[in-house]
Structures are given as C-alpha cells and as structure tokens.
Amino acid sequence: QVQLVESGGGLVQPGGSLRLSCAASRSIFSISVMDMNWYRQAPGKERELVARINSGGSTYYSDSVKGRFTISGDNAKNTVYLQMNSLKPEDTAIYYCNQRTKLLANYWGEGTQVTVSS
C-alpha cells in the first residue's frame, strides 16, 4: 500500500514561514496518480483542501491560502512540498498529505501539526 509521510510542522509566530514535506513510497506522478494534495483540519472543523498539484503541474489553492502558500513537487525525490508564508493563527491545524489515483482512490499520511501562535 502507498505510504505518505509528512514532516516540517511545528510552532511558528504569526507572519512566519514553514515548509512541509510529503515523502511518498512511489512516484508522485506515476501513470496511476491523478494528483497530490495538501489538506488541513483544525479542531472542530471539517477537513479542507488547501492545495493541489497534478502531473501537468497545474495547481489549485483555497481562497484562504492563495498568495501565501505554494505547492510543488520533486519527482526525483518522490516528494511534494507546501511552502507556507505569512502564516496566521487561523492556519493552525493538522496538515495531511494526500495522493489521489486516476480511479479516485485516496491515500493519506498521518499528518503533521502546524501551530501559529504568539
């Protein structure tokens, strides 16, 4: 089964930056893969899609992070990144890496905690 491992979370002050990494056990854009995604879930909130990148390099961002976050991928390292700048307290959440196949199966990492606080 596909394994996804997130890293890079931590505690940061408002206005600061973090870069999350998602290491995959198979190629992030193999023939079976549709796209790679970052989701987040804050306490008491629904899990939401933050950013997405597909094999063609097209990206999507939620309105709440657009202009502040950047998703990218490195096929050689089987890794997807989420660069997070100008962090706000409302960005506090567990961030999850997701791989979606062309048959719409989903694989998830266990998440990494991001806390934005003074």
N, C-alpha and C positions, 0 to 999 in steps of 0.2 A: 504494500500500500504506500501511496505517496506520503512522504514526511515533509513538513514545513516547520522551520524553527525560526522564531522571531528573536531579535536581540536589539539592544540600543536604547531601550526605555530607561526611565529614571525620573529624578526630580529636577525641575528647572524653574527658574523665576520667569514671571511674565515678561515677554519680549525676547526671551532666549530661544535657542535652537537645539534641535536634536535630529539625529539621523537614525531611522530604524532600518534594520536589515532583515530579510527573509531568505533563508537558505533552503533550497528545495533539493529533494533527493533525485529528481530527474530534471531534464531540461525544462526551463520555464516556458519555452515556446516550442515544444515538440509538436509533432503533427497532431497529437491528441488534445493539445491545450488550446483553449479559446482565449483566455486572458488571465492576468494576475491582478489581484485586488487587495487593497487595504480597507478593512472595516474597523470600527471602534464601537465600544459600548461603555457608556457611563452608568453609574449607579442609578437605578430606577428608570433608565431609558432603554429604548429599543436599539438593537444593533443597527448601525447605519453604514452605508458605503461612503468611504472618504475619497478614494482614488482608484482608478483602474487604468491598466495599460494592456493593449493587445499585441499580437505578434507583428502587426504592421507599424507599431509604435504610436498608434493613436491613444490619447489619454482622455480621461474624464475626471473631473473633480466636483465634489459637492460645493454648493454655493458658500458654505460656511468656511471652507478652507482654500478656495480658489484664490490664487495670487500669493498665498503664503506657503503652501505645500507643493512639492514636486515629486512625482513618482518616476522611477527609472529602472531599467533592468540591465543586467550584465549576463549574457548567455554563457560566456566562458566560465563564469563563477556560479552559474545556476542561482543567481541571487537577484532579488528585487529590493529596491530601496525606497524609502519615503523620507525625503528631506523636509523637515518641519521648521519653519522660521516664524518669527513674530508670534510666538506661542501665547495663548490666552488661557486663563483659568478654565474656561469652558471647553478647552481641548483635553482636559483631564479625562482619561478613560483607559480601558484596556484596549490595545490595538492588536488586531488579528490579521494575519496574512491568509489569503485565500487563493486557491487555484481552481479555476473552472474549466472543465473539459468541454469538447465540442458536443458531447451528449448531455451536457448540463449537470454532470456530477460535480460535487464540490468537495474539496479537501481543505482542511483548516489546520493552522498552527494553534498552539496553546495560549498564545497571546503574550504581550509584554506591557507592563504598566507604565503609563506616562502620567506624571503628576505635575501640573503647572501651578505653582503657589509661591507667595512671598514668605 
